[in-house]
Amino acid sequence: MPGPQPGEPLAAAIQQSPLIAPRTRLLVAVSGGPDSTALVVAARESGLDVVAAHYDHALRPGSEEVAGQVRALCDRLGIALITERRTEAMPRGSMQAGARELRYAFFDRAANECGAQAVALAHTADDLVEGVVLHMLRGCGLAGFRGMPAVRGRYVRPWLNVWRIEVADFLRRRGIVAHADPANLDRKHARVKARLDILPALERDRPGILARFHSAALQASRLHDSAVEQASSVLGRGPLTATGLRAVPEPVATEVLAVLYRRAGGAEPGLSRSQLDSMLRLVRGGRGGRGVDLPRGLRFRIVGDLIQMIRLPSGVASASAPPRLEVRACAGCSDGEVAHLREGLVLRLGYRTPGLRFRPVGGRGTRKLQDVFVDSLVPREERDAWPLVFAGDRLAWVPGVAVDEDHASFPGRRALHVSVEPMPARFAAKVARLETRKSPRGEST
């Protein structure tokens, strides 16, 4: 293959890209199309330590031939190639989203296998503009208007300032013919329709508008990077509260929520604008344990004023035995995870019903169970399933929360040692988080 030509913009873009240094082992994702073919060639001409990765989605007849073409190219370039062909079923939902999920999982495995510090993707300025226009058509915020980021984790897109016409010229001068994917002409895909119809019409009526879209997207990217920095500062201040988040600009608050989701194990990128808007509406609202269900089995909720991102339990009801009441005589122990109730009570296990009231030890007068749950930061979605202990028709103990004054035993006296066994995982975790409260009598509640 020829060496880099003087002033070659494609090679220069790679060399100036974040994450890519002269001694970086670079994994280049190669689909076999023009953009990725040019990227692996330019990276090799730049003298980088390059390994190629090709994933065969096995969705179209003849896809193995494309894999063969990629292998032949890598042999000519003298670089190693890691390949994989899909054998498992496609994920449910959108085929494009499922293919992307499998493809990126393969790239991660390939990068780990070859010890690559960075994974290069061949998205161009045209792809950036297409993404921005699609996001605008759907409705988007700052992150959507910036389009795809130049860097995300170890993934890098060095050609977001390189136009597709430059890629075509690069390949033409080298006599390289890349694979033409027929899917790129299928207008049932929104991106293809934007590429073939919407953007050419805009450029025809307003010459130069695509370059202006590109410039605006880069400016939005810089603003978004600033929002990311501010979001990191907000998250570094300690527990995140709705009150605190309402005090920052909305773009920063949005990024805080996106980072919170990613740190909890969410996909990247993984949240739609409507999901982020739903989360922001909860932040602006009042008190209570409300939430928004999110992808990857996560739930965003606000308990009191505290913002939480939790993983929803899977199959709790069927995976564990129903709770049962354990009662025995006790001379007065210091176990803080049980209740000590007066002797002679006939106890039963039950659940919340409307209008329940009791007199918490150490409190003043009777209170609604609902209000005690709110003050104790028990999420709204968990309250109806929270096990309660009754003496007759009266509430005697809310496990992990409070004991009723009229049913509590005095310290040092013989009492009923009461527990709920086995405590379901979601309740046990809550009990472990709650502080052990001490009554004026000195007993644990």
N, C-alpha and C positions, 0 to 999 in steps of 0.2 A: 504494500500500500504506500502511496506517496506521503511524504511528511507534511506538516502544517504549512500552509502558504502564508506569506507575509501579510499581516493585518487581518488574518482569518477571524471574523467576528464570532463564529460559533465556538472555536477553540478558546478564544479570549474569554467568552462568557463562562465557560466551564472553569477556567483557571481563576476567575475572579469570584466564583460562587462561594457562599458560606459553606462550611463543613468540608470543602474539598481543598486539600493541600497537596504539594508535590509527593509526599510520602503516604498519602491516604490510600488505603485499599478501598476501591470504589466498586460497588456492585451496580451495574447498569441494567435496568429492567428493559428487556428487548421483546417487543411484541412481534417484530418482523415488518412493521409498517415503516413509512419513510422517516418519521420523526425519531423513533427509537433506534432505527438503523443508523441514521446520521449521528445520533448521540454517542453510540458505542464506537463508531469510527473516529469521531472527533476526540473522544476521551483517549482512545488508543494513540492517535497521532500526537496528543499532548504529552505523551510519555508517562501517563499515570499507570498505577498498578490496578488494572481493570479485570473484573470478572463479570461475565454476563449471566443473566437469569431469564429464562423463558418459561412461562406457564401456559400449558395447553388446556383451555377450558373444555375441550371435547364437545363443543356445542354445534359444530357444523362439519359436514363431510369434508374431508381433505385437510382438516386442521393439522394432522400429523405431517403433511407436506410443508406447511409453514414452519413447523419445528425443524424439519430437515434443512430448510433454507437458512434458518438462523444458525444452525450448527455449521453449515458450509461457510457462512460468513465469518463465524468465530474462528474456524480453522484457518481461513485466509489471514485473519488478523493476528493469529497466534495467541489467542486468549482462551482461558478456561470458560466452559459453559455449564451451568447448573440448570437442569430441566426437570419438569414434573408434568404429568398428565392427570387430569382429574379422574378419579375413580369413584368418589362418594357422590351421593345425591346432592343436587343443588339445594341451597338453603331456601326456606319458604319465602314467599314475597316476590318482590321485583327481581327479574332475572339479572338485570344490570347490577343491582345492589348486591345480589348474591355472588355474582361473578367477581365483583370488586373485593368482597370480603375474602373469598378463597384466594384470589390473586395476591392480596397484601399479606395474608397469612403465609403463603409460600415465600414471598420476598423476605419476610422476617426470618423464616427457617433458613433460607439460602444465605442471608447475611450472617447469621450465626454460624453456619457451616463453614463459610470461607473466611470468617473473621473480618468482614468489611466494616469499616467505621461509618460509612455513608451509603445510602441507596439513591441513585440518580434516576429521576423520572423525566421523560422527554416532553412534557407539556410546554407549549409555545405561547407567544403573545396572543395568537389567534384563539387558543384554548382558553386563555385568561379572559379575553373579551367575550367569548361565547358563554362562559360560566357566569360572568357578571350580568349579561343580558338575560339569561335564564333565571337568575336569582331575582332580578328586577321584575320580570314578568310574574313571578310567584309572589313577590313581596318580600323584601329582605331588609336587614339592618346593616350596620357598618361592616360586620364580618362578611356578610353576603356580597356587599358591593365591592369589597376588595378582591373577591374571587378566591382562587386557590393560593395558599401561602407559598413563598419561596422555600421556606424551611418548616418542617413539622417533625419534631423528634430527630431521628436520623435520616429522614427522607428529605431530599433536596431537589429543587426544580431549577436548574441553572439557565434554562432558556425562556424564561418568562418575558424577556426583552427581545427575543429572537422571533421573527415572523416566519410563517410557513413557506413563503416564497424564497426566503434565504436558505431554508433547509433544502428545498427542491433544487436550488442552484448549486448548493454544496454537493449533493448527490450526482447531479448532472455532470459536474466537472470531474468527477471521479469515475464516471461510467457505471454507477451502482443503480440497479433497479430493485426497488423494495416491493414487498407484497402490498397489494391494494385490497383492503378488506371490503367486501361488498356491503357490510353493515353500515359503512360510512356513507352509503347512498340511500339508505332506507329511511324515508321521511316519517315513519311511525315513531322514531326516536326524536324527542324534543330537541336534543342537541344537533342532530342532523338537519332538522327543519330550520333551526336558527342559522346553521352554517350555510345551507344552500339557498334559503329564501329570505329570512328576516334581515340578516346582516348585509348581504349584497344589495338589498333594496334600500337599506339605510345609507349605505356608502354611496349608492348611485344618486340618491336625492340630496344627500349632505356630504359631499366629498370631504374626507378627512375625519369623519365622525368616529371611525373605529380607533384611530390613533388617539382621539380625545377620550374615548371610553377607556383606553389602555392607560393613559396618563392619569385619569381620575381614579382608576382602580389602584394604581401605585400609590397615589396620595392617600386613598382610603386605607391602604395597607400600612402606611406609616402611622396614620392616626390610630389604627387598630393595635399596632405594636405598642404605642403609648398607653392605650387602654389596658393592654395585657400587663405592662409594667405596674400600672396603678392597681390593677386587680391583685397582683402578687403582693403588693404592699398591704392591701385591705385584708387579705387572707393571713398575712403574717402578724396581725395585731392581736390574735387570740380568738376566742369563740365568736362565730359570725352571728349577728342578730339582724332581725328585720329593721329595727330602728337604725342601726349602723349602716345597713345597705341602702336605706332610703336617703341617706345623707350624701351619697356619691352620685356623680352623673350617670345617666342611664346606660351609656355605652360601657362604662366601667362596671356597673352592676351586672349587666348582661354577661360580660366576660367573667366576672366572679362566679356566676352561676355555671357557666360553661366549664370553667376550671374545676369547680367543686364536683361536677358530674364526672369529668375525666379522672380526677383523683380517686373517686369512689369505684373506678373500674369501668366507666362507660366507654363506649366506642368513640373514636376520634377520626373524622368529625361524626357526631352522633345525634345532635339535637336540631330539630327544625325551629324555624322562627316562631311558629305557633306554640311549641312547647316552652320556649324561652319566655314568650309573652305571658303564658299561663303562670309560669313561676314568678314573673315580675308582678303580676296582678295579686298573687298571694302576699308578696312582700309589701305591697302598698296597702293591704287590707288590715283588719283588726286582729285580735288575739284568737287563739284556737289551734287545735291540732289538725289542720287541713293539709292536703297534699296533692301532688301531681305524679301519676305513674309515668315512668320513663323507660326507654329501651334498656336492655340488659338486666331486667329484673330490679331496677332501682326505683326509689320513690323519693321525691323532694317534699319536705313538709316543714311546717313552722309550728313548734310546740311552745306555747307561751310567746316569747319573743325570739327564741333560739331557732336558727336555721339548721336543718339536718338533711343529709343525704344518706338514706339507709337502703340496705338490700332486703327486698321482700322475702319472707320465708316461703319455701316451696313445699307444698304438700304437708304443712304442719298438722292439719287435722287428721289426715290419714296416716301420717308417719309416726305419730306418738299416741300413747294411751290417754284417754280423758283423765283430767285431774281427779284425785280422790282426797278425801279429808282424812288426816291422821291425827288422832287424839289420844293422849295418855296422861296419866297423873304425873305431876312434877312438884318437887319440893322447892322449886324456885331457882332456875338456872340462868345463865347469862347469854343464851343463844339469841342473837339479835335478828335472826331471819324467821323466827316463829312468833306467835302471839301467846301470851299467858293470860288466860281468861278464868273467870270465877268458877269454882267447883259447882257441880250440879246442873250446869247448863246443858240443854239438849241442842246440839249443833248440827247444821246441815250446810251443804255447799250449794250455791246458787249464782245467779248472774243479775246484772243490772235491770231494773224495771223503772218506769217513769216515777219521779217524785220521791225517790229514796233519800232519806235524811239520817244523820247520826251525829253523835257528839264526840269529835276527835279528842283524844287525851291531850291535854295541854292547850286546848282551844277555848273559845268563849262561846258557849251555847251551841245549839245545833246548826248544822250546815248541810247544804245539798251535796250529795255525792258528786254530782256534775261539777260543782265549784271546786271540790277537793281534788278531783281528777285534773282539772285545769291548772290549779296551783301546783300540783305535783308533777306537772309536765307529762301526763299520760296522754299519748296521741289519741285524737278522736276516733280513728279507725280501729283502735284496740280496746276501747272502753266496754263495748257490749260483750266482748269475750273475756274480760278480766274476771278471774274467779273471785267470788265473795263468800264470806262465812257468815251465816245467820244463826241467831239464837231464837228459835220460833220464827216469828215474822219480822224480827228486828235485826238490823245490820250490826254485827259484832266486830268484824275485822275485814279490812281491805288489805290483802297481802301486799307487803312492800310499801304501803302508804300510811295507814293509820289504824289504831284500835279505838273502839267506842269506849268512852269514859265509864258508862254504866255497866259494861261487861268486863272491864279490865281488872286483873288481880293486883293486889298490893304486893310490892317486893317483899320477899322473905316468907310469904304465905304459900301454903299448898295451893296449886292451881292446875288448870288444864293446859298441857303443853300442846299447842295446836299448829299444825303445818298442812300445806297442800302438797301432795306427792303424786306423781312427779310433777314438778312445776314446769309447764310448757316453756320451751326455749325462749320465746319472745317475752314472757313474763319474768322468767328467771334473770334475763339480761337486764330488765328494767329494775328488778329488785336490787341487783348488784350495783346499779348506778345510783339509786336513791340513797340519800344520807340516812343513817340510823338515827331516828329522833328519840330524844330522851324526854320523858314526862316530868312534871314537877316532883313526882314521887321517886324519880330515879330509875324507872324501868324503861326498857326498850319498847318502842312502839312500832 
